[in-house]
Amino acid sequence: MDTNPDNQAAYRQQGAVDFYLNWAPEDKWTNEVTLQSNRRARAYEPGQWISRIAPTPLLMLVAKDDEVAPTDIALDGFARAREPKKLVFMDGNHFSPYVQQFELSSSVAIDWFDTHLKAADKQ
């Protein structure tokens, strides 16, 4: 992790730096963030509400080496969530579902949405 106080990065974890500087397509991505967005992201605490969202279906794709949304915190949140829920544990870091694991993450998400949106549509 970059601890240099002069670094103006919003997320200093190496996986985030690598993604934003190397993987994000320049024609579709501007590497900047507003101060308000940064504050809101840091205040975001989905674990506070996770036990209250049921019966809304919950799919969590959790990367084994996630430093942005730490794996242990995500797994704790999943344990506290109520059904229906599904956990997909995958190799890589926070950004792997978007790049290296995209085929897996997108197929799992499509299947989940297909199952649960069709069920909701029938009700």
Salt bridges, closest charged atoms under 4 A:
ASP27 OD2 - LYS28 NZ 3.64
ASP66 OD2 - HIS94 ND1 2.85
ASP76 OD2 - ARG80 NE 3.15
ASP91 OD1 - LYS64 NZ 2.97
ASP114 OD1 - LYS118 NZ 3.23
